Amino acid sequence: MSTFQDRKVTGIVFNIQKYSVHDGPGIRTIVFTKGCPLSCRWCSNPESQMLKPQMAFNATRCIGTDKCHYCIPACPYQAIKAEGNALNIDCTHCNECESIACSKACPAGSIITYGQTRTVEDVLNAVAQDAIFYTRSGGGMTISGGEPLFQKDFALALLREARRRRIKTAIETCGCYEWERLEEAAPLLNYVLFDVKHTDSEKHKWATGVGNELILSNLKKLLETFPELPVQVRTPVIPGFNDDEETARSIGKLLKGYANVSFEALPYHRLGTQKYAFLGREYPMGEVSLPAGVAERVQAIVDEERGAK
């Protein structure tokens, strides 16, 4: 595809986060895209799971209908009504609504739009604003989500255009898609962050909605087909799911013998739980927490099992 064509490709992006130091080497800008084949119980970006833009409501920001009612007439479905000084929003039609008129009308920002259609050129212009930091730190752009390759055409065009602008690229992926997507993306990448939640498919399905056969197959193919491409496998350590020694050892064995792979255990956190309330959803993990030191223990076991120094 030509440079001009790539720049005009569109995708649905819900955030562009600058100055990140945790999602690849150096200082990075993260482009968060919508759509994911998984529904992880602990997902900290629930607004990323659905491909379409979504409406959400932060009641704590609402000014109250005694002072403001701009959103009520703005809704094309007449789904917003006043109940006393508060709003009652029927979200039945929100996922089909593309006008986002209520969000635009709200002066307090209490009605949130998660997701906006943007062009590759628009996104890369925002990313390139921090090019001086990438040069000095060895950083660049990381595409995350959701699952970036869920919007394959947009992700690939974004990667191609970034490489034309000499911006280093990385992707944060769950690996759950046909191999050809990753095979096409890999030559355009300088770094891959690959999530491995569990090695047992049934447990993986219970926690994420799908089994892990395709994920583990894609990881193996990636490591063997592109041995020069650095891959960091990351495991979110979730209480009662994968925080045990047996699981940690099985992950270590999975990664053993590959020179181009590193590993990081990520401690479970509750960041993002408020978004579930904004979306009218219940947080699936409830009030569980991860005891101190568990993620470090998982890290040590995996490193020991795979023979990392």
Phi, psi and omega per residue, in radians:
M1 nan 2.476 -3.100
S2 -1.294 2.872 3.092
T3 -1.005 -0.785 -3.122
F4 -1.069 -0.779 -3.129
Q5 -1.119 -0.750 3.133
D6 -1.052 -0.717 -3.082
R7 -1.126 -0.433 -3.080
K8 -1.645 -0.117 3.109
V9 -1.122 2.418 -3.110
T10 -1.962 2.666 3.068
G11 -2.603 2.964 -3.139
I12 -1.785 2.022 -3.076
V13 -2.027 2.384 3.134
F14 -1.935 -0.114 3.072
N15 -2.949 2.583 2.941
I16 -2.203 1.953 -3.030
Q17 -1.862 2.127 -3.094
K18 -1.671 2.807 3.033
Y19 0.987 0.875 3.039
S20 -1.635 2.477 3.128
V21 -2.157 0.271 -3.075
H22 -2.100 0.039 -3.030
D23 -2.210 0.978 -3.119
G24 2.101 3.017 -3.088
P25 -1.149 2.537 3.030
G26 1.201 -2.856 3.104
I27 -1.517 2.270 -2.997
R28 -2.313 2.720 2.952
T29 -1.873 2.234 -3.094
I30 -1.798 2.217 3.061
V31 -1.780 1.985 -3.105
F32 -1.664 2.075 3.138
T33 -1.852 2.720 -3.120
K34 -1.610 2.679 3.106
G35 1.807 2.217 3.139
C36 -2.673 2.427 3.099
P37 -1.358 -0.223 -3.137
L38 -1.788 2.764 3.013
S39 -2.306 1.210 -3.071
C40 -1.093 2.379 -3.085
R41 -1.102 -0.453 -3.077
W42 -1.787 0.135 -3.012
C43 -0.865 2.216 3.136
S44 -1.589 -0.067 3.067
N45 -2.206 1.138 -3.105
P46 -1.072 -0.395 3.109
E47 -1.245 -0.152 -3.132
S48 -1.552 -0.262 -2.954
Q49 -1.232 -0.723 3.141
M50 -1.474 2.419 -3.106
L51 -1.189 -0.649 -3.080
K52 -1.332 2.746 2.961
P53 -1.023 2.575 -3.105
Q54 -2.246 2.589 3.048
M55 -1.706 2.516 3.108
A56 -2.475 2.816 -3.050
F57 -2.320 2.113 3.063
N58 -1.782 1.682 -3.030
A59 -1.094 -0.470 -3.091
T60 -1.221 -0.342 3.127
R61 -1.581 -0.294 -3.036
C62 -1.110 2.277 -3.107
I63 -1.228 -0.505 -3.092
G64 1.874 2.542 -3.038
T65 -1.277 -0.211 3.067
D66 -1.318 -0.345 3.134
K67 -1.955 -0.428 -3.021
C68 -2.636 2.400 3.068
H69 -2.554 0.463 -3.047
Y70 -1.085 -0.551 -3.080
C71 -1.247 -0.461 -3.024
I72 -1.113 -0.926 3.111
P73 -1.288 -0.297 -3.097
A74 -1.289 -0.460 -3.073
C75 -1.217 2.110 -3.114
P76 -1.215 -0.273 -3.131
Y77 -1.786 0.036 -3.088
Q78 0.913 0.742 -3.060
A79 -1.687 0.009 -3.137
I80 -1.954 2.156 -3.119
K81 -2.302 2.651 3.096
A82 -1.523 2.331 3.017
E83 -2.203 1.678 -3.004
G84 1.200 -2.200 3.126
N85 -1.721 0.160 -3.092
A86 -2.054 2.994 3.132
L87 -1.843 2.503 2.968
N88 -2.035 1.962 -3.075
I89 -1.914 2.078 3.047
D90 -1.547 1.875 -3.032
C91 -1.503 0.206 -3.084
T92 -0.945 -0.680 -3.058
H93 -1.721 -0.087 -2.979
C94 -1.054 -0.675 -3.087
N95 -1.260 -0.309 3.069
E96 -1.645 -0.242 -3.059
C97 -1.397 2.237 3.127
E98 -1.960 0.049 -3.063
S99 -1.411 -0.488 -3.004
I100 0.745 0.552 -3.088
A101 -1.117 -0.658 -3.112
C102 -1.163 -0.675 3.118
S103 -1.130 -0.732 3.115
K104 -1.153 -0.553 -3.086
A105 -1.390 -0.358 -3.050
C106 -1.353 1.985 -3.112
P107 -1.301 -0.328 -3.087
A108 -1.648 -0.136 -3.119
G109 1.273 0.411 -3.135
S110 -1.388 -0.438 3.050
I111 -1.711 2.026 -2.958
I112 -1.863 2.446 3.004
T113 -1.876 2.028 3.061
Y114 -1.679 1.838 3.100
G115 2.000 2.300 3.133
Q116 -2.542 2.401 3.102
T117 -1.314 2.165 -3.114
R118 -2.360 2.668 3.091
T119 -1.518 2.793 3.053
V120 -1.011 -0.744 -3.132
E121 -1.066 -0.770 3.130
D122 -1.063 -0.814 -3.129
V123 -1.137 -0.805 -3.106
L124 -1.167 -0.537 3.067
N125 -1.126 -0.654 3.087
A126 -1.207 -0.731 3.136
V127 -1.120 -0.735 -3.054
A128 -1.180 -0.252 3.122
Q129 -1.062 -0.434 -3.107
D130 -1.865 0.424 -3.070
A131 -1.016 -0.579 -3.124
I132 -1.102 -0.589 3.124
F133 -1.260 -0.612 3.127
Y134 -1.134 -0.744 -3.102
T135 -1.076 -0.746 -3.064
R136 -1.353 -0.503 -3.032
S137 -1.869 -0.172 -3.040
G138 1.386 0.336 -3.116
G139 -1.550 -2.775 -3.115
G140 2.908 -2.567 -3.115
M141 -1.821 2.343 3.004
T142 -2.039 2.216 3.037
I143 -1.631 2.239 -3.118
S144 -2.310 -2.890 -3.114
G145 -2.916 -2.425 0.164
G146 0.872 -2.877 3.066
E147 -2.046 1.961 -3.069
P148 -0.967 -0.666 -3.093
L149 -1.398 0.031 2.956
F150 -1.138 -0.642 2.986
Q151 -1.782 1.257 -2.964
K152 -1.007 -0.888 -3.046
D153 -1.074 -0.708 3.131
F154 -1.175 -0.804 -3.119
A155 -1.072 -0.788 -3.117
L156 -1.160 -0.718 3.105
A157 -1.124 -0.670 3.110
L158 -1.111 -0.745 3.129
L159 -1.171 -0.751 3.132
R160 -1.082 -0.790 -3.113
E161 -1.193 -0.636 3.080
A162 -1.077 -0.747 3.136
R163 -1.148 -0.620 3.078
R164 -1.093 -0.569 3.141
R165 -1.561 0.122 3.120
R166 1.067 0.630 3.035
I167 -1.733 2.181 3.129
K168 -1.172 2.552 -2.985
T169 -2.166 2.583 3.038
A170 -2.520 2.808 3.099
I171 -2.375 2.461 3.016
E172 -1.862 2.000 -2.959
T173 -2.288 2.601 3.037
C174 -1.577 -0.231 3.061
G175 1.350 0.163 -3.037
C176 -1.740 1.450 3.129
Y177 -2.988 3.025 3.127
E178 -1.154 2.525 -3.056
W179 -0.942 -0.605 -3.044
E180 -1.028 -0.515 3.119
R181 -1.148 -0.834 -3.134
L182 -1.222 -0.627 3.118
E183 -1.079 -0.645 3.123
E184 -1.320 -0.582 -3.097
A185 -1.370 -0.591 -2.988
A186 -0.953 -0.772 3.137
P187 -1.123 -0.259 -3.131
L188 -1.673 0.040 -3.031
L189 -1.938 2.552 2.997
N190 -1.735 -0.260 -3.031
Y191 -2.834 2.505 3.106
V192 -2.221 2.295 2.993
L193 -1.878 1.959 -2.982
F194 -2.043 2.098 -3.109
D195 -1.440 2.283 2.963
V196 -2.163 1.896 -3.075
K197 -1.460 -0.673 -3.085
H198 -2.847 2.723 3.080
T199 -1.657 -0.278 3.123
D200 -1.580 2.131 -3.016
S201 -1.169 -0.692 -3.117
E202 -1.149 -0.740 3.103
K203 -1.162 -0.659 3.107
H204 -1.086 -0.731 -3.135
K205 -1.151 -0.687 3.113
W206 -1.044 -0.676 -3.022
A207 -1.589 -0.393 -3.028
T208 -2.170 -0.222 -3.132
G209 1.684 -0.218 3.135
V210 -2.438 2.750 3.049
G211 -1.304 3.081 -3.027
N212 -1.984 0.147 -3.079
E213 -1.018 -0.812 -3.131
L214 -1.141 -0.677 -3.129
I215 -1.088 -0.888 -3.097
L216 -1.185 -0.588 3.073
S217 -1.123 -0.757 3.138
N218 -1.159 -0.636 3.100
L219 -1.112 -0.800 3.133
K220 -1.063 -0.791 3.128
K221 -1.106 -0.705 3.140
L222 -1.085 -0.841 -3.100
L223 -1.132 -0.595 -3.073
E224 -1.554 -0.552 -3.116
T225 -1.425 -0.529 -3.108
F226 -2.198 1.205 -3.041
P227 -1.173 -0.265 3.131
E228 -1.604 -0.119 -3.099
L229 -1.553 2.077 3.126
P230 -1.157 2.274 3.138
V231 -2.191 2.186 3.023
Q232 -1.850 2.002 3.052
V233 -1.469 2.291 -3.127
R234 -2.162 2.376 3.113
T235 -2.140 2.006 3.006
P236 -1.245 2.114 -3.078
V237 -1.480 1.911 -2.993
I238 -1.903 2.240 -3.121
P239 -0.983 2.262 3.079
G240 1.309 0.058 -3.107
F241 -2.063 -0.957 -3.094
N242 -2.454 0.460 -3.089
D243 -1.676 0.264 -3.094
D244 -1.751 2.829 -3.086
E245 -1.119 -0.706 -3.096
E246 -1.041 -0.776 3.132
T247 -1.155 -0.730 3.132
A248 -1.069 -0.736 3.137
R249 -1.165 -0.632 3.134
S250 -1.181 -0.590 3.083
I251 -1.218 -0.715 3.091
G252 -1.050 -0.745 3.115
K253 -1.133 -0.626 3.126
L254 -1.071 -0.612 -3.050
L255 -1.670 -0.102 -3.056
K256 -1.135 2.369 3.047
G257 1.640 -0.078 3.137
Y258 -1.731 2.138 -3.087
A259 -1.375 -0.368 -3.038
N260 -1.707 0.266 -3.090
V261 -2.084 2.486 2.985
S262 -2.158 3.003 -3.078
F263 -2.429 2.489 3.051
E264 -2.435 2.206 3.017
A265 -1.568 2.188 -3.103
L266 -1.819 2.094 -3.129
P267 -1.159 2.408 3.088
Y268 -1.009 2.419 3.075
H269 -2.426 2.903 -3.097
R270 -1.848 0.260 3.098
L271 -1.108 2.379 3.134
G272 1.694 -0.118 -3.102
T273 -1.106 -0.526 -3.129
Q274 -1.111 -0.510 -3.123
K275 -1.117 -0.531 3.107
Y276 -1.071 -0.746 3.106
A277 -1.117 -0.706 3.119
F278 -1.062 -0.612 -3.121
L279 -1.532 -0.003 -3.126
G280 1.300 0.490 -3.124
R281 -2.038 2.727 3.070
E282 -1.628 2.397 3.129
Y283 -1.257 2.062 -3.007
P284 -1.123 -0.429 -3.050
M285 -1.486 -0.115 3.123
G286 1.085 -2.341 -3.042
E287 -1.866 0.268 -3.091
V288 -1.135 2.721 3.089
S289 -2.475 2.829 -3.136
L290 -1.767 2.107 3.116
P291 -1.033 2.628 3.130
A292 -1.046 2.436 3.050
G293 1.562 -0.182 -3.085
V294 -1.201 -0.774 3.138
A295 -1.093 -0.679 3.113
E296 -1.129 -0.642 3.118
R297 -1.173 -0.731 3.086
V298 -1.075 -0.750 3.114
Q299 -1.011 -0.812 -3.102
A300 -1.126 -0.701 -3.125
I301 -1.177 -0.781 3.130
V302 -1.083 -0.793 3.137
D303 -1.089 -0.703 3.120
E304 -1.118 -0.778 -3.077
E305 -1.170 -0.632 -3.101
R306 -1.590 -0.027 3.059
G307 1.365 0.492 3.134
A308 -1.379 2.495 3.127
K309 -1.496 nan nan
